């Protein structure tokens, strides 16, 4: 029972902290820009309880000795330490953690090309981005879920780009940058995915966009309230679990 309670706390605590972070981001007075790497690092932290404890428990549950140990908490259910049985399971857990670390590193590396903007409505984002690009004198056109930055074109006032992505030629590192836009209106969240070659352009655009977003005042975002309530509930569950754990330890000490 004690192991189950400790596992529950380890699973819930990172998730509660993550909900608190989301509540803070979505309750700001203006939109907040976060790099994709840090954004995904927060997701990994939220799942860390399951990654560190849930995964090994699921793997060990494939063996009857471990199942009996997790259900009863009796170490007698396990063979004596040492020998092929223990080395086998240590190797399985080692491979699991190597896979998890490799996967997390790969995903963090991929997310370096993404920028997340919290607490912003879709129309406000496009207005702010268009104003930003106009200030930087970058010719741009808006398409279906993307922004085309065409440095070889002359600036014009055309805001729509109706060509399908499949009909476009290969991106030119010198003249063209296509920024993919993922919008989640219900969450008031927007993500920008930049091509790998657009590092300098990305830096200039995002620096200017960040300055513009500071002056954008947002209305009350219900997502922030939901996440705050969810964090409060999870922390309350942790407190109750700790009280039960302390009570169980006190009973065991009295025996």
C-alpha positions as CSV (number, residue, x, y, z in Angstrom):
1,X,0.0,0.0,0.0
2,X,2.8,2.4,0.9
3,X,4.5,1.8,-2.5
4,X,1.2,2.4,-4.3
5,X,0.8,5.7,-2.4
6,X,4.3,6.8,-3.2
7,X,3.9,5.9,-6.8
8,X,0.7,7.9,-6.9
9,X,2.4,11.0,-5.5
10,X,5.3,10.6,-8.0
11,X,2.8,10.4,-10.8
12,X,0.5,13.3,-9.8
13,X,3.0,15.9,-8.5
14,X,4.7,16.7,-11.9
15,X,1.3,16.8,-13.6
16,X,0.1,19.3,-11.0
17,X,3.1,21.5,-11.4
18,X,2.6,21.4,-15.2
19,X,-1.0,22.5,-14.9
20,X,0.1,25.4,-12.6
21,X,2.6,26.5,-15.3
22,X,-0.1,26.4,-18.0
23,X,-2.4,28.3,-15.7
24,X,0.3,31.0,-15.3
25,X,1.0,31.3,-19.0
26,X,-2.7,31.5,-19.9
27,X,-3.5,34.1,-17.2
28,X,-1.0,36.7,-18.3
29,X,-2.2,40.2,-19.4
30,X,-0.5,39.7,-22.8
31,X,0.4,36.8,-25.0
32,X,3.5,34.8,-24.0
33,X,6.1,33.4,-26.5
34,X,7.9,30.2,-25.5
35,X,10.5,28.3,-27.4
36,X,9.4,24.8,-28.6
37,X,12.3,23.2,-26.8
38,X,11.2,24.6,-23.4
39,X,7.6,23.9,-24.2
40,X,8.2,20.2,-24.9
41,X,10.5,20.0,-21.9
42,X,7.5,21.0,-19.7
43,X,5.5,18.2,-21.3
44,X,8.3,15.7,-20.5
45,X,8.4,16.9,-16.9
46,X,4.6,16.5,-16.6
47,X,5.0,12.9,-17.8
48,X,8.1,12.2,-15.7
49,X,6.2,10.4,-12.9
50,X,4.8,7.9,-15.4
51,X,8.1,7.7,-17.3
52,X,10.2,7.0,-14.1
53,X,7.8,4.8,-12.2
54,X,4.9,3.8,-14.5
55,X,6.9,2.4,-17.3
56,X,9.1,0.1,-15.2
57,X,6.1,-1.1,-13.2
58,X,4.3,-2.0,-16.4
59,X,7.4,-3.9,-17.7
60,X,7.9,-5.7,-14.4
61,X,4.2,-6.6,-14.3
62,X,4.9,-9.0,-17.1
63,X,6.6,-11.3,-14.5
64,X,4.5,-13.1,-11.9
65,X,7.1,-12.5,-9.1
66,X,7.0,-8.7,-9.7
67,X,3.2,-8.8,-9.9
68,X,2.9,-10.5,-6.6
69,X,5.4,-8.1,-5.1
70,X,3.5,-5.0,-6.4
71,X,0.1,-6.4,-5.2
72,X,1.3,-7.6,-1.7
73,X,4.4,-5.6,-1.0
74,X,6.1,-8.7,0.2
75,X,9.8,-8.9,-0.8
76,X,9.7,-12.7,-0.2
77,X,7.8,-12.9,-3.5
78,X,11.1,-11.9,-5.3
79,X,14.1,-14.2,-5.8
80,X,17.2,-13.4,-3.8
81,X,19.2,-10.5,-5.2
82,X,21.8,-11.6,-7.7
83,X,21.8,-14.2,-10.4
84,X,20.5,-14.3,-14.0
85,X,17.0,-13.3,-13.0
86,X,18.0,-9.9,-11.5
87,X,20.6,-9.2,-14.2
88,X,17.9,-9.8,-16.9
89,X,15.5,-7.3,-15.3
90,X,18.2,-4.7,-14.7
91,X,19.1,-5.0,-18.4
92,X,15.4,-4.6,-19.4
93,X,15.1,-1.4,-17.2
94,X,18.4,-0.1,-18.6
95,X,17.2,-0.5,-22.2
96,X,13.9,1.2,-21.3
97,X,15.6,4.3,-19.8
98,X,18.1,4.4,-22.7
99,X,15.2,4.4,-25.1
100,X,13.3,7.1,-23.1
101,X,16.4,9.4,-23.0
102,X,17.1,8.9,-26.7
103,X,13.4,9.7,-27.6
104,X,13.3,12.7,-25.3
105,X,16.5,14.1,-26.8
106,X,15.3,13.5,-30.3
107,X,12.0,15.3,-29.7
108,X,13.7,18.2,-28.0
109,X,16.0,18.5,-31.0
110,X,13.0,18.5,-33.4
111,X,11.1,21.1,-31.3
112,X,14.0,23.6,-31.7
113,X,12.3,24.8,-34.9
114,X,9.0,25.5,-33.1
115,X,7.8,28.6,-31.2
116,X,4.6,28.5,-29.1
117,X,2.5,31.5,-28.3
118,X,0.1,31.2,-25.4
119,X,-3.0,33.2,-24.6
120,X,-3.6,34.7,-28.0
121,X,-6.6,34.5,-30.4
122,X,-6.0,33.5,-34.0
123,X,-7.1,36.8,-35.6
124,X,-5.0,38.8,-33.1
125,X,-2.0,36.6,-33.9
126,X,-2.3,37.1,-37.7
127,X,-2.8,40.8,-37.3
128,X,0.3,41.1,-35.1
129,X,2.4,38.9,-37.3
130,X,1.4,40.9,-40.4
131,X,2.2,44.2,-38.7
132,X,5.5,42.8,-37.6
133,X,6.5,41.7,-41.1
134,X,5.4,45.0,-42.6
135,X,7.6,46.8,-40.1
136,X,10.5,44.7,-41.1
137,X,9.7,45.3,-44.8
138,X,9.5,41.5,-45.5
139,X,7.2,40.6,-48.4
140,X,4.7,38.0,-47.2
141,X,1.6,36.2,-48.2
142,X,-0.8,34.2,-46.1
143,X,-1.9,30.7,-47.2
144,X,-3.8,27.8,-45.7
145,X,-2.1,27.3,-42.4
146,X,1.2,28.9,-43.5
147,X,2.9,32.2,-44.1
148,X,5.1,32.7,-47.2
149,X,8.1,35.1,-46.8
150,X,9.3,35.8,-50.3
151,X,12.3,38.0,-50.2
152,X,12.6,37.9,-54.0
153,X,9.2,39.4,-54.5
154,X,8.3,43.1,-54.4
155,X,6.2,44.1,-51.4
156,X,2.5,44.3,-52.2
157,X,-0.8,44.5,-50.4
158,X,-2.0,41.1,-51.3
159,X,-2.6,39.1,-48.1
160,X,-4.0,35.9,-49.5
161,X,-2.0,33.0,-51.0
162,X,-4.5,30.4,-52.3
163,X,-2.1,28.1,-54.0
164,X,-2.0,24.6,-52.6
165,X,1.3,23.7,-50.9
166,X,1.8,20.8,-53.3
167,X,2.0,23.1,-56.3
168,X,4.8,25.2,-54.8
169,X,8.4,24.7,-55.8
170,X,11.2,23.6,-53.4
171,X,12.0,26.2,-50.7
172,X,14.9,28.4,-51.7
173,X,17.3,29.2,-48.8
174,X,18.0,32.5,-50.4
175,X,14.6,33.8,-51.4
176,X,11.8,31.9,-49.8
177,X,10.8,30.9,-46.2
178,X,7.6,29.0,-45.5
179,X,6.4,29.2,-41.9
180,X,3.8,26.6,-40.9
181,X,1.1,27.9,-38.5
182,X,-0.8,25.5,-36.1
183,X,-3.6,27.3,-34.4
184,X,-5.8,26.0,-31.5
185,X,-8.6,28.5,-31.0
186,X,-10.2,26.7,-28.1
187,X,-6.9,26.8,-26.2
188,X,-5.9,30.3,-27.5
189,X,-2.7,28.8,-28.6
190,X,-0.6,29.2,-31.8
191,X,2.6,27.4,-32.9
192,X,5.0,28.5,-35.6
193,X,7.2,25.9,-37.3
194,X,10.2,27.4,-39.0
195,X,12.4,25.7,-41.6
196,X,15.9,24.8,-40.4
197,X,17.6,27.3,-42.8
198,X,15.7,30.3,-41.6
199,X,17.6,30.9,-38.3
200,X,18.5,34.6,-38.9
201,X,15.1,35.5,-40.3
202,X,13.4,33.7,-37.5
203,X,15.4,35.6,-34.9
204,X,14.6,39.0,-36.4
205,X,10.9,38.2,-36.8
206,X,10.4,36.7,-33.4
207,X,12.3,39.5,-31.7
208,X,10.0,42.1,-33.3
209,X,6.9,40.0,-32.7
210,X,7.7,39.7,-29.0
211,X,8.0,43.5,-28.8
212,X,4.6,43.9,-30.5
213,X,2.9,41.2,-28.3
214,X,3.9,43.0,-25.1
215,X,1.5,45.8,-26.1
216,X,-1.4,43.4,-26.9
217,X,-3.8,43.1,-23.9
218,X,-5.8,39.9,-23.8
219,X,-9.2,39.2,-22.4
220,X,-9.7,36.6,-19.6
221,X,-8.7,33.2,-20.9
222,X,-10.9,30.4,-19.5
223,X,-8.1,27.9,-20.1
224,X,-6.0,29.6,-17.4
225,X,-8.9,29.2,-14.9
226,X,-9.4,25.5,-15.9
227,X,-5.8,24.7,-15.4
228,X,-5.6,26.5,-12.1
229,X,-8.6,24.5,-10.8
230,X,-7.1,21.3,-12.1
231,X,-3.8,22.1,-10.4
232,X,-5.6,22.8,-7.1
233,X,-7.4,19.5,-7.3
234,X,-4.3,17.5,-8.0
235,X,-2.4,19.2,-5.1
236,X,-5.4,18.5,-2.8
237,X,-5.1,14.8,-3.8
238,X,-1.4,14.9,-3.0
239,X,-2.1,16.3,0.4
240,X,-4.7,13.7,1.2
241,X,-2.4,11.0,-0.1
242,X,0.4,12.2,2.1
243,X,-1.9,12.2,5.1
244,X,-2.9,8.6,4.4
245,X,0.7,7.7,4.0
246,X,1.7,9.3,7.3
247,X,-1.2,7.5,9.0
248,X,-0.1,4.1,7.5
249,X,3.5,4.6,8.6
250,X,2.3,5.6,12.1
251,X,0.2,2.4,12.3
252,X,3.1,0.3,11.2
253,X,5.4,2.0,13.8
254,X,2.9,1.2,16.6
255,X,2.9,-2.5,15.8
